[in-house]
Amino acid sequence: MVLFNDSEMGIYEWAKQNAEENGYKLNQDYDIVAIAIKGLANNKKKYGEQYCSCREVSGNKEQDRKIICPCVYRGKDIELRGACKCALFLK
């Protein structure tokens, strides 16, 4: 089992709260959650923003705002597939 460091734990807690507030839940597969959270934390450290790790950062701040987690695609992805692209958030 992978453990979260402090910054990752903060993102995990944020993701849980965000899911609850928006009528979603986090994936029950710990490995999927760990990959997504670690990716968000890495992007936050590297780019200064919590960019979705399943989407490519272009370097264009205006364009990349769309992929700050939760990205603008989350609702449509969950509506169509039952999960966002990285499967962190579920219906």
N, CA, C and O atoms as a DFTB+ gen file, in Angstrom:
364 C
 N C O
     1  1       0.843      -1.177       0.000
     2  2       0.000       0.000       0.000
     3  2       0.892       1.245       0.000
     4  3       1.847       1.346       0.769
     5  1       0.552       2.187      -0.884
     6  2       1.298       3.427      -1.010
     7  2       0.778       4.426       0.023
     8  3      -0.432       4.569       0.202
     9  1       1.674       5.097       0.684
    10  2       1.280       6.116       1.651
    11  2       1.479       7.487       1.034
    12  3       2.370       7.678       0.206
    13  1       0.658       8.434       1.433
    14  2       0.755       9.789       0.917
    15  2       1.660      10.634       1.806
    16  3       1.658      10.492       3.029
    17  1       2.434      11.517       1.175
    18  2       3.178      12.505       1.958
    19  2       2.210      13.630       2.320
    20  3       1.031      13.556       1.972
    21  1       2.676      14.656       3.004
    22  2       1.788      15.720       3.492
    23  2       1.047      16.443       2.368
    24  3      -0.159      16.667       2.468
    25  1       1.758      16.813       1.298
    26  2       1.097      17.537       0.213
    27  2       0.088      16.645      -0.503
    28  3      -0.984      17.108      -0.893
    29  1       0.425      15.376      -0.677
    30  2      -0.500      14.435      -1.305
    31  2      -1.724      14.204      -0.416
    32  3      -2.844      14.099      -0.915
    33  1      -1.512      14.126       0.882
    34  2      -2.636      13.924       1.801
    35  2      -3.586      15.110       1.739
    36  3      -4.803      14.936       1.802
    37  1      -3.041      16.308       1.616
    38  2      -3.875      17.497       1.481
    39  2      -4.733      17.442       0.222
    40  3      -5.909      17.806       0.249
    41  1      -4.153      16.994      -0.861
    42  2      -4.897      16.870      -2.122
    43  2      -5.941      15.762      -2.007
    44  3      -7.055      15.900      -2.511
    45  1      -5.583      14.668      -1.347
    46  2      -6.540      13.580      -1.136
    47  2      -7.752      14.070      -0.333
    48  3      -8.895      13.792      -0.695
    49  1      -7.498      14.790       0.742
    50  2      -8.588      15.313       1.571
    51  2      -9.445      16.292       0.769
    52  3     -10.671      16.276       0.871
    53  1      -8.797      17.143      -0.027
    54  2      -9.521      18.068      -0.888
    55  2     -10.404      17.293      -1.875
    56  3     -11.569      17.639      -2.069
    57  1      -9.852      16.250      -2.494
    58  2     -10.593      15.468      -3.488
    59  2     -11.815      14.796      -2.854
    60  3     -12.891      14.772      -3.450
    61  1     -11.646      14.252      -1.644
    62  2     -12.786      13.636      -0.942
    63  2     -13.886      14.662      -0.710
    64  3     -15.056      14.397      -0.984
    65  1     -13.513      15.819      -0.210
    66  2     -14.488      16.866       0.076
    67  2     -15.148      17.363      -1.209
    68  3     -16.362      17.564      -1.251
    69  1     -14.346      17.560      -2.256
    70  2     -14.876      18.035      -3.524
    71  2     -15.870      17.031      -4.107
    72  3     -16.912      17.419      -4.635
    73  1     -15.547      15.760      -4.011
    74  2     -16.450      14.715      -4.508
    75  2     -17.782      14.767      -3.769
    76  3     -18.843      14.762      -4.394
    77  1     -17.729      14.816      -2.460
    78  2     -18.950      14.856      -1.646
    79  2     -19.793      16.087      -1.970
    80  3     -21.011      15.986      -2.119
    81  1     -19.156      17.232      -2.080
    82  2     -19.878      18.486      -2.336
    83  2     -20.533      18.515      -3.712
    84  3     -21.479      19.271      -3.934
    85  1     -20.036      17.695      -4.638
    86  2     -20.548      17.708      -6.004
    87  2     -21.330      16.458      -6.383
    88  3     -21.650      16.252      -7.554
    89  1     -21.639      15.620      -5.388
    90  2     -22.454      14.443      -5.643
    91  2     -21.717      13.281      -6.279
    92  3     -22.333      12.401      -6.880
    93  1     -20.404      13.277      -6.148
    94  2     -19.577      12.188      -6.674
    95  2     -18.972      11.417      -5.516
    96  3     -19.208      11.733      -4.350
    97  1     -18.191      10.406      -5.852
    98  2     -17.403       9.702      -4.848
    99  2     -16.034       9.426      -5.443
   100  3     -15.849       9.464      -6.659
   101  1     -15.075       9.148      -4.566
   102  2     -13.752       8.765      -5.053
   103  2     -13.767       7.294      -5.413
   104  3     -14.521       6.501      -4.849
   105  1     -12.923       6.950      -6.358
   106  2     -12.791       5.559      -6.767
   107  2     -12.424       4.705      -5.554
   108  3     -11.639       5.129      -4.706
   109  1     -12.983       3.523      -5.476
   110  2     -12.675       2.622      -4.362
   111  2     -11.380       1.853      -4.579
   112  3     -10.879       1.208      -3.658
   113  1     -10.837       1.916      -5.781
   114  2      -9.566       1.258      -6.084
   115  2      -8.432       2.172      -5.624
   116  3      -8.158       3.198      -6.246
   117  1      -7.781       1.791      -4.534
   118  2      -6.749       2.623      -3.928
   119  2      -5.623       2.950      -4.910
   120  3      -5.101       4.065      -4.899
   121  1      -5.247       1.997      -5.751
   122  2      -4.146       2.229      -6.691
   123  2      -4.486       3.345      -7.684
   124  3      -3.630       4.168      -8.009
   125  1      -5.727       3.374      -8.163
   126  2      -6.149       4.423      -9.092
   127  2      -6.120       5.776      -8.388
   128  3      -5.638       6.760      -8.950
   129  1      -6.634       5.826      -7.161
   130  2      -6.631       7.067      -6.388
   131  2      -5.197       7.519      -6.134
   132  3      -4.888       8.700      -6.290
   133  1      -4.333       6.611      -5.751
   134  2      -2.939       6.959      -5.449
   135  2      -2.240       7.521      -6.681
   136  3      -1.512       8.509      -6.577
   137  1      -2.446       6.916      -7.833
   138  2      -1.818       7.410      -9.070
   139  2      -2.320       8.815      -9.382
   140  3      -1.530       9.698      -9.716
   141  1      -3.630       9.025      -9.274
   142  2      -4.205      10.341      -9.579
   143  2      -3.709      11.406      -8.593
   144  3      -3.318      12.498      -9.003
   145  1      -3.726      11.091      -7.322
   146  2      -3.303      12.060      -6.294
   147  2      -1.828      12.395      -6.447
   148  3      -1.450      13.565      -6.371
   149  1      -0.999      11.400      -6.660
   150  2       0.432      11.648      -6.830
   151  2       0.691      12.472      -8.092
   152  3       1.580      13.324      -8.102
   153  1      -0.072      12.226      -9.147
   154  2       0.055      13.014     -10.370
   155  2      -0.338      14.461     -10.148
   156  3       0.340      15.369     -10.629
   157  1      -1.435      14.690      -9.417
   158  2      -1.860      16.055      -9.094
   159  2      -0.796      16.769      -8.266
   160  3      -0.482      17.932      -8.519
   161  1      -0.246      16.073      -7.284
   162  2       0.790      16.661      -6.425
   163  2       2.045      16.988      -7.227
   164  3       2.649      18.043      -7.036
   165  1       2.436      16.089      -8.120
   166  2       3.619      16.333      -8.953
   167  2       3.407      17.544      -9.858
   168  3       4.308      18.367     -10.020
   169  1       2.209      17.651     -10.449
   170  2       1.925      18.785     -11.319
   171  2       1.882      20.091     -10.527
   172  3       2.334      21.130     -11.008
   173  1       1.340      20.031      -9.320
   174  2       1.303      21.225      -8.458
   175  2       2.733      21.698      -8.169
   176  3       3.023      22.893      -8.218
   177  1       3.614      20.746      -7.869
   178  2       5.004      21.076      -7.565
   179  2       5.739      21.587      -8.822
   180  3       6.499      22.553      -8.749
   181  1       5.511      20.945      -9.950
   182  2       6.227      21.272     -11.181
   183  2       5.708      22.543     -11.845
   184  3       6.495      23.364     -12.316
   185  1       4.370      22.710     -11.884
   186  2       3.764      23.812     -12.633
   187  2       3.108      24.878     -11.760
   188  3       2.761      25.955     -12.245
   189  1       2.939      24.576     -10.463
   190  2       2.295      25.526      -9.574
   191  2       0.781      25.449      -9.580
   192  3       0.116      26.226      -8.895
   193  1       0.234      24.528     -10.341
   194  2      -1.211      24.309     -10.414
   195  2      -1.495      22.825     -10.314
   196  3      -0.658      21.991     -10.657
   197  1      -2.680      22.511      -9.842
   198  2      -3.100      21.119      -9.649
   199  2      -3.716      20.595     -10.953
   200  3      -4.905      20.283     -11.012
   201  1      -2.874      20.506     -12.001
   202  2      -3.358      20.044     -13.291
   203  2      -3.656      18.548     -13.234
   204  3      -2.935      17.775     -12.603
   205  1      -4.745      18.159     -13.915
   206  2      -5.087      16.739     -13.998
   207  2      -3.901      15.987     -14.598
   208  3      -3.325      16.407     -15.601
   209  1      -3.554      14.895     -13.981
   210  2      -2.402      14.123     -14.468
   211  2      -2.748      13.304     -15.707
   212  3      -1.854      12.773     -16.365
   213  1      -4.027      13.198     -16.030
   214  2      -4.442      12.432     -17.212
   215  2      -4.546      13.315     -18.447
   216  3      -4.900      12.835     -19.524
   217  1      -4.247      14.572     -18.304
   218  2      -4.317      15.520     -19.426
   219  2      -2.947      16.175     -19.605
   220  3      -2.204      16.348     -18.639
   221  1      -2.623      16.535     -20.833
   222  2      -1.307      17.090     -21.132
   223  2      -1.275      18.605     -20.910
   224  3      -2.130      19.333     -21.415
   225  1      -0.305      19.056     -20.168
   226  2      -0.107      20.480     -19.915
   227  2       0.579      21.072     -21.141
   228  3       1.634      20.597     -21.561
   229  1      -0.028      22.116     -21.713
   230  2       0.502      22.700     -22.951
   231  2       1.527      23.804     -22.684
   232  3       2.375      24.092     -23.529
   233  1       1.440      24.419     -21.499
   234  2       2.295      25.566     -21.212
   235  2       1.576      26.877     -21.461
   236  3       2.071      27.936     -21.074
   237  1       0.408      26.826     -22.106
   238  2      -0.430      27.992     -22.342
   239  2      -1.366      28.123     -21.146
   240  3      -2.318      27.354     -21.013
   241  1      -1.095      29.106     -20.267
   242  2      -1.857      29.243     -19.010
   243  2      -3.358      29.341     -19.254
   244  3      -4.142      28.715     -18.540
   245  1      -3.764      30.112     -20.243
   246  2      -5.187      30.290     -20.536
   247  2      -5.834      28.957     -20.925
   248  3      -6.904      28.606     -20.427
   249  1      -5.187      28.241     -21.797
   250  2      -5.692      26.936     -22.251
   251  2      -5.635      25.905     -21.126
   252  3      -6.563      25.110     -20.969
   253  1      -4.577      25.909     -20.357
   254  2      -4.379      24.906     -19.311
   255  2      -5.299      25.098     -18.109
   256  3      -5.451      24.183     -17.300
   257  1      -5.922      26.287     -17.978
   258  2      -6.886      26.481     -16.877
   259  2      -7.997      25.445     -16.929
   260  3      -8.565      25.088     -15.897
   261  1      -8.307      24.962     -18.123
   262  2      -9.369      23.970     -18.303
   263  2      -9.042      22.633     -17.632
   264  3      -9.941      21.855     -17.317
   265  1      -7.759      22.377     -17.420
   266  2      -7.371      21.061     -16.886
   267  2      -6.900      21.108     -15.440
   268  3      -6.289      20.158     -14.950
   269  1      -7.186      22.222     -14.751
   270  2      -6.927      22.259     -13.310
   271  2      -8.009      21.413     -12.646
   272  3      -9.199      21.634     -12.871
   273  1      -7.609      20.477     -11.856
   274  2      -8.540      19.541     -11.223
   275  2      -9.421      20.248     -10.200
   276  3      -8.907      20.988      -9.361
   277  1     -10.718      20.042     -10.250
   278  2     -11.436      19.216     -11.214
   279  2     -11.554      19.942     -12.553
   280  3     -11.972      21.098     -12.607
   281  1     -11.194      19.274     -13.598
   282  2     -11.152      19.901     -14.915
   283  2     -12.565      20.140     -15.452
   284  3     -13.542      19.594     -14.939
   285  1     -12.649      20.958     -16.482
   286  2     -13.941      21.286     -17.067
   287  2     -14.595      20.076     -17.734
   288  3     -15.788      20.103     -18.039
   289  1     -13.830      19.033     -17.957
   290  2     -14.335      17.836     -18.633
   291  2     -14.952      16.828     -17.662
   292  3     -15.621      15.891     -18.096
   293  1     -14.739      17.004     -16.377
   294  2     -15.166      16.007     -15.388
   295  2     -16.655      15.682     -15.483
   296  3     -17.025      14.512     -15.579
   297  1     -17.502      16.687     -15.458
   298  2     -18.941      16.444     -15.460
   299  2     -19.405      15.654     -16.661
   300  3     -20.173      14.702     -16.523
   301  1     -18.945      16.041     -17.838
   302  2     -19.339      15.340     -19.078
   303  2     -18.782      13.915     -19.092
   304  3     -19.479      12.977     -19.479
   305  1     -17.518      13.755     -18.665
   306  2     -16.915      12.411     -18.608
   307  2     -17.709      11.498     -17.674
   308  3     -17.980      10.344     -18.003
   309  1     -18.077      12.027     -16.507
   310  2     -18.816      11.212     -15.541
   311  2     -20.210      10.897     -16.078
   312  3     -20.717       9.789     -15.899
   313  1     -20.818      11.872     -16.732
   314  2     -22.139      11.652     -17.313
   315  2     -22.096      10.556     -18.385
   316  3     -22.986       9.708     -18.444
   317  1     -21.077      10.577     -19.217
   318  2     -20.962       9.612     -20.320
   319  2     -20.413       8.254     -19.906
   320  3     -20.885       7.218     -20.374
   321  1     -19.403       8.261     -19.019
   322  2     -18.691       7.018     -18.695
   323  2     -18.840       6.563     -17.255
   324  3     -18.471       5.438     -16.918
   325  1     -19.379       7.430     -16.400
   326  2     -19.504       7.083     -14.984
   327  2     -18.272       7.426     -14.171
   328  3     -18.235       7.204     -12.961
   329  1     -17.246       7.977     -14.850
   330  2     -15.995       8.352     -14.182
   331  2     -15.307       9.431     -15.000
   332  3     -15.500       9.529     -16.212
   333  1     -14.500      10.241     -14.321
   334  2     -13.677      11.203     -15.062
   335  2     -12.566      10.420     -15.769
   336  3     -12.415       9.219     -15.545
   337  1     -11.795      11.094     -16.615
   338  2     -10.798      10.407     -17.443
   339  2      -9.788       9.603     -16.614
   340  3      -9.446       8.478     -16.978
   341  1      -9.316      10.168     -15.513
   342  2      -8.332       9.447     -14.696
   343  2      -8.993       8.484     -13.704
   344  3      -8.316       7.720     -13.016
   345  1     -10.326       8.534     -13.644
   346  2     -11.130       7.644     -12.773
   347  2     -10.984       7.946     -11.287
   348  3     -11.281       7.090     -10.453
   349  1     -10.534       9.146     -10.945
   350  2     -10.480       9.546      -9.543
   351  2     -11.892       9.757      -9.019
   352  3     -12.237       9.283      -7.936
   353  1     -12.710      10.473      -9.793
   354  2     -14.087      10.772      -9.401
   355  2     -15.059       9.853     -10.142
   356  3     -14.923       9.621     -11.343
   357  1     -16.043       9.334      -9.399
   358  2     -17.044       8.444      -9.972
   359  2     -18.439       8.969      -9.699
   360  3     -18.654       9.767      -8.787
   361  1     -19.374       8.509     -10.500
   362  2     -20.789       8.858     -10.325
   363  2     -21.312       8.270      -9.044
   364  3     -22.484       8.450      -8.715
